[in-house]
Amino acid sequence: MPSMRPSQFAMQQRSDGGPFLRFEFDDHGEDLEEDDFAPPEIGGFEMEGDIEIYGVSRVYYSDVAVSENSPDWHLILKVTPDDLTIYPIFPRSGHSKYADSKYDTIKSIRITRQVCQPYAHPTDEGSVEEVLADLPTGLAKDWRYGLGFHYEYRFIALAVAELDGVEEIVLHGGRGYDDTRVQGSTYYLGIGQLELLRRGLDRLSQRHQRETAADKKLICYTGLLHRAAPGVYPPKARKLPPDVLSNLISLGSVNPQLSLKDQQQAVRLTQQNVPNLAKSEPRTLFNLKEQIELVTLGELIEVYRKMMNSNVGESRWQAFLSDNPFILDMAFGYPVKKIADQPYVRGKNFSGRGGQYSDFLMAARATGNLALIEIKHPQHDLLGRQYRQTYTPSHELSGSVGQIISQRGNVQREIFGLARDFKDRVHAHAVAAIVIIGRTPEEEDKQEAFEQYRNSLKDVLVVTFDELQVRLESIHQALTPRIPAKPEPIRDEDLPF
């Protein structure tokens, strides 16, 4: 036997005969508000043009016994032969919002009649119930508990209530079967669209009920069986229903905003399902990889620019380039890999104590030939004082070049001892030496002096920080998809014949 709702039980316990109805009938009818809403030709909940309007009935409600002329009667139903209007109010006198509208600014719901027959005027409780029995599915049909949408469908009216100035919902069929439009203070909702919304809400409710039941079982299993005998009852994972993420995202018309924790979980889910995605959605996975690389590169460039404009120290630059070693790759004309940060180049091995050390040790991917990189500061001057219509290299630049030449000599002499315990195969066939320092001079005569100096160096490459930035920006620009240009229309005079 199904359980009885508390409101139904309370109704049965009433001894005052309530709630109560009062009826009014105006046989002269009333002037109906004209609008641009045209009735359909056939079918649905619509008025038929040749039906004569011959009266209006009004049904008033009170939860407590009041006199016939009391102002405490509240309109809940208005009936004409062509439409039925219900006024959803809170029906219990003990409620703080008794007799107020259930749906904020929405005061009434009007249902246009079926073309088969006009609505009959109610004269007693039984005829009220007969009239309400023809309401569309999803609307409450027992006036004792309050008219309007069933509780689980209240979101339909509450959503419409968010529209400024809208006070009435009209449910209709026929040509407007799928209507969702606003006209003045009225929202027209087609009966077909109402049914779609109702079914969608039902599916959500049923799904959440199933998921809640499964979650409750899992909590009890984990807290009782698994905790008492983990060897017999192993841990269980929460089973997600098929398409759960797809269904959640498809509910709205725009992409949802994820919290930081949700973003982390989304990344973790993608990582865990990469093998499956590679088989089922290879193109999607490839596009995702491209987008991630593009966004990551854009953010990296922004950090690089900020560091260029600030006075961060060499240690900060070394840490930044160590975390993003592919930036160092752009200083070479061939593929390389990072072998070590700040390697010792004069000691027992690359990780030994004492001796000289460089900033980065790189190696060619194909041959293992070593390369040294010395990182200085982007604010260092590249040129010193003017000397006979040219400029000498600055102390920082010439000192850095001398330092890396010395380090290269140590590596070449002691390569076997230094690399003895190194897991990667490396060689010192011709150790490349790169110095990253300063910014390209703006004056043309200084640019000439700088280019003459760095191109005169033997086997030492000098690269400026702004040159690395330009290379980063060029790669980002090349990876950014371009919007195809619209072809210009062909004019008649351009045609050959």
CORNOR-V760303 format. One record per backbone hydrogen bond with DSSP energy under -1.0 kcal/mol. NH is the residue of the N-H (numbers start at 1). CO is the residue of the C=O. Records with the same first field share a line. If there is no record, write none. Layout:
BEGIN
NH->CO  CO
END
This chain:
BEGIN
9->5
10->6
11->7
12->8
13->9
14->11
20->62
22->60
24->58
26->56
29->26
46->44  113
51->48
56->26
57->79
58->24
59->77
60->22
61->74
62->20
70->67
74->61
76->59
77->59
78->85
79->57
80->83
84->111
85->78
86->109
87->76
90->100
95->92
98->95
99->90
100->97
102->88
106->103
107->167
108->167
109->86
110->169
111->84
112->171
113->82
119->81
128->124
129->125
130->126
131->127
132->128
133->129
134->131
135->132
139->136
140->148
145->142
146->143
150->138
153->150
154->151
156->153
158->154
159->155
160->156
161->157
162->159
163->160
166->163
167->185
168->185
169->108
170->187
171->110
172->189
176->173
177->174
179->176
181->188
183->186
186->183
187->168
188->181
189->170
190->179
191->172
192->177
193->177
194->190
195->191
196->192
197->193
198->194
199->195
200->196
201->197
202->198
203->199
204->200
205->201
206->202
207->203
208->204
209->205
210->206
211->207
212->208
213->209
214->210
215->211
216->212
217->213
218->214
219->215
220->216
221->217
222->218
223->219
224->220
226->221
228->224
229->225
233->229
244->241
247->243
248->244
249->245
250->246
263->259
264->260
265->261
266->262
267->263
268->264
269->265
270->266
271->267
272->268
273->269
274->271
277->273
278->274
280->276
281->277
285->281
286->282
287->283
288->284
289->285
290->286
291->287
292->288
293->289
294->290
295->291
296->292
297->293
298->294
299->295
300->296
301->297
302->298
303->299
304->300
305->301
306->302
307->303
308->304
309->305
317->313
318->314
319->315
320->316
321->317
322->318
323->319
324->320
327->324
329->325
331->328
332->329
337->363
339->361
340->361
342->359
344->350
345->356
350->418
352->349
358->343
359->373
360->373
361->340
362->371
363->337
364->369
365->335
368->364
370->427
371->362
372->432
373->360
374->434
376->436
380->377
384->392
387->390
392->385
394->382
398->394
399->395
400->396
401->397
402->398
403->399
404->400
405->401
406->402
407->403
408->404
409->405
410->406
411->407
412->408
413->409
414->410
418->414
419->415
422->419
427->368
432->370
434->372
435->461
436->374
437->463
438->377
447->443
448->444
449->445
450->446
451->447
452->448
453->449
454->450
455->451
456->453
461->433
463->435
465->438
468->464
469->465
470->466
471->467
472->468
473->469
474->470
475->471
476->472
477->473
478->474
479->475
480->476
494->491
495->492
END
